[in-house]
Amino acid sequence: MTRPNGRVAPLLPSAVYADEQGMLVVDHAYSLPLTGTPHQLVRIDRLEGVEPNPFTDSGPLWNIESWGVRA
């Protein structure tokens, strides 16, 4: 932007602020996968109660408190 006296005006504070905020957003951006990843679950005959997690892809340890050892 040129002023009437012919000098170039510095960036407005709002433009500087917008640039700073844009960089923060990009630094903290993330993406979510559109599809889940396949998982395999290996069961040991001596353990009971081991089940795949029906809610998330966090793995089989979601219900470890209900696992038991067969006699």
C-alpha positions, -999 to +999 in steps of 0.1 A: +000+000+000+014+034-009+008+065+012+001+099-003+037+109+003+049+081-019+063+059+009+053+022+013+032+016+044+043-011+068+021-042+073-009-035+095-007-051+130-038-072+120-019-086+090+011-096+112-013-111+138-031-131+111+002-145+098+013-155+133-020-172+139-019-190+106+015-204+115+002-216+149-027-234+132-005-251+107+019-262+135-009-278+155-029-293+126-036-330+124-055-353+102-078-382+109-077-413+088-109-420+068-106-458+073-095-479+102-064-501+101-069-538+102-057-555+134-050-591+142-056-607+176-036-638+187-053-657+215-035-680+240-055-710+251-046-704+288-061-669+288-098-661+288-116-628+282-092-615+256-113-597+230-107-571+203-117-536+212-151-529+196-149-491+201-114-479+189-082-492+174-063-489+207-055-526+208-065-557+229-055-543+263-087-523+266-103-549+289-073-564+306-090-562+340-114-589+328-088-614+316-082-645+335-062-677+335-079-710+327-073-738+351 
